[in-house]
Amino acid sequence: MIDPHYITRAEAAAYLTERGLRTSKNTLQKWAVTGGGPVYRRYGNRAVYTIADLNAWADKRMGPARTSTSGAA
């Protein structure tokens, strides 16, 4: 089993944004309340994320690859 590395909500937002998926810390906070965001864990009063969970969440939200704007894949 790979030992996970945990990052803060601000670091998670920066990680996603650096990869072209513009996301703010406040948006991650909102999704933690309303649902729809990446999996997170609580450590005391802080939310922490793993890179693997962020990547899985982003991949799940991606649409299919396209070769044109006509809607056909």
CYANA upper distance limits for C-alpha pairs under 8 A (distance plus 0.5 A):
  4 PRO  CA     50 THR  CA      6.97
  5 HIS  CA     50 THR  CA      6.48
  5 HIS  CA     51 ILE  CA      8.01
  6 TYR  CA     48 VAL  CA      6.22
  6 TYR  CA     49 TYR  CA      5.87
  6 TYR  CA     50 THR  CA      5.51
  6 TYR  CA     51 ILE  CA      8.17
  7 ILE  CA     11 GLU  CA      6.33
  7 ILE  CA     12 ALA  CA      6.81
  7 ILE  CA     48 VAL  CA      5.85
  7 ILE  CA     49 TYR  CA      5.80
  7 ILE  CA     50 THR  CA      6.79
  7 ILE  CA     51 ILE  CA      8.37
  8 THR  CA     12 ALA  CA      6.58
  8 THR  CA     46 ARG  CA      7.97
  8 THR  CA     47 ALA  CA      6.89
  8 THR  CA     48 VAL  CA      5.31
  8 THR  CA     49 TYR  CA      6.91
  9 ARG  CA     13 ALA  CA      6.71
  9 ARG  CA     25 LYS  CA      6.39
  9 ARG  CA     28 LEU  CA      7.56
  9 ARG  CA     29 GLN  CA      8.33
  9 ARG  CA     47 ALA  CA      6.71
  9 ARG  CA     48 VAL  CA      6.60
  9 ARG  CA     49 TYR  CA      7.49
 10 ALA  CA     14 ALA  CA      6.75
 10 ALA  CA     24 SER  CA      8.17
 10 ALA  CA     25 LYS  CA      5.65
 11 GLU  CA     15 TYR  CA      6.51
 12 ALA  CA     16 LEU  CA      6.79
 12 ALA  CA     25 LYS  CA      8.15
 12 ALA  CA     49 TYR  CA      7.20
 12 ALA  CA     51 ILE  CA      8.35
 12 ALA  CA     54 LEU  CA      8.03
 13 ALA  CA     17 THR  CA      6.59
 13 ALA  CA     22 ARG  CA      8.26
 13 ALA  CA     23 THR  CA      5.83
 13 ALA  CA     24 SER  CA      5.73
 13 ALA  CA     25 LYS  CA      5.79
 13 ALA  CA     28 LEU  CA      7.76
 14 ALA  CA     18 GLU  CA      6.45
 14 ALA  CA     23 THR  CA      7.98
 14 ALA  CA     24 SER  CA      8.07
 15 TYR  CA     19 ARG  CA      7.04
 16 LEU  CA     20 GLY  CA      7.18
 16 LEU  CA     21 LEU  CA      5.64
 16 LEU  CA     22 ARG  CA      6.84
 16 LEU  CA     23 THR  CA      6.80
 16 LEU  CA     54 LEU  CA      8.15
 17 THR  CA     21 LEU  CA      5.27
 17 THR  CA     22 ARG  CA      4.65
 17 THR  CA     23 THR  CA      6.10
 17 THR  CA     24 SER  CA      8.36
 18 GLU  CA     22 ARG  CA      8.12
 23 THR  CA     27 THR  CA      7.05
 23 THR  CA     28 LEU  CA      7.89
 24 SER  CA     28 LEU  CA      7.00
 25 LYS  CA     29 GLN  CA      6.80
 26 ASN  CA     30 LYS  CA      6.69
 27 THR  CA     31 TRP  CA      6.70
 28 LEU  CA     32 ALA  CA      6.69
 28 LEU  CA     37 GLY  CA      6.97
 28 LEU  CA     38 PRO  CA      8.43
 29 GLN  CA     33 VAL  CA      7.20
 30 LYS  CA     34 THR  CA      6.63
 30 LYS  CA     35 GLY  CA      8.40
 31 TRP  CA     35 GLY  CA      5.29
 31 TRP  CA     36 GLY  CA      6.15
 31 TRP  CA     37 GLY  CA      5.33
 32 ALA  CA     36 GLY  CA      8.18
 32 ALA  CA     37 GLY  CA      6.82
 37 GLY  CA     57 TRP  CA      7.91
 38 PRO  CA     53 ASP  CA      7.01
 38 PRO  CA     54 LEU  CA      6.36
 38 PRO  CA     57 TRP  CA      5.81
 38 PRO  CA     58 ALA  CA      8.45
 39 VAL  CA     49 TYR  CA      7.49
 39 VAL  CA     53 ASP  CA      6.58
 39 VAL  CA     54 LEU  CA      7.95
 39 VAL  CA     57 TRP  CA      8.14
 40 TYR  CA     47 ALA  CA      6.72
 40 TYR  CA     48 VAL  CA      6.10
 40 TYR  CA     49 TYR  CA      5.36
 40 TYR  CA     50 THR  CA      8.06
 40 TYR  CA     53 ASP  CA      8.31
 41 ARG  CA     47 ALA  CA      6.11
 41 ARG  CA     48 VAL  CA      5.80
 41 ARG  CA     49 TYR  CA      6.93
 42 ARG  CA     46 ARG  CA      6.14
 42 ARG  CA     47 ALA  CA      5.18
 42 ARG  CA     48 VAL  CA      6.61
 43 TYR  CA     47 ALA  CA      6.75
 43 TYR  CA     48 VAL  CA      7.30
 49 TYR  CA     53 ASP  CA      7.35
 49 TYR  CA     54 LEU  CA      7.64
 50 THR  CA     54 LEU  CA      6.88
 51 ILE  CA     55 ASN  CA      6.59
 52 ALA  CA     56 ALA  CA      6.61
 53 ASP  CA     57 TRP  CA      6.59
 54 LEU  CA     58 ALA  CA      6.64
 55 ASN  CA     59 ASP  CA      6.54
 56 ALA  CA     60 LYS  CA      6.67
 57 TRP  CA     61 ARG  CA      6.95
 58 ALA  CA     62 MET  CA      6.91
 64 PRO  CA     73 ALA  CA      7.72
 65 ALA  CA     73 ALA  CA      7.09
 66 ARG  CA     71 GLY  CA      8.17
 66 ARG  CA     72 ALA  CA      7.57
 66 ARG  CA     73 ALA  CA      5.24
 67 THR  CA     72 ALA  CA      8.27
 67 THR  CA     73 ALA  CA      6.76
 68 SER  CA     72 ALA  CA      7.59
 68 SER  CA     73 ALA  CA      7.97
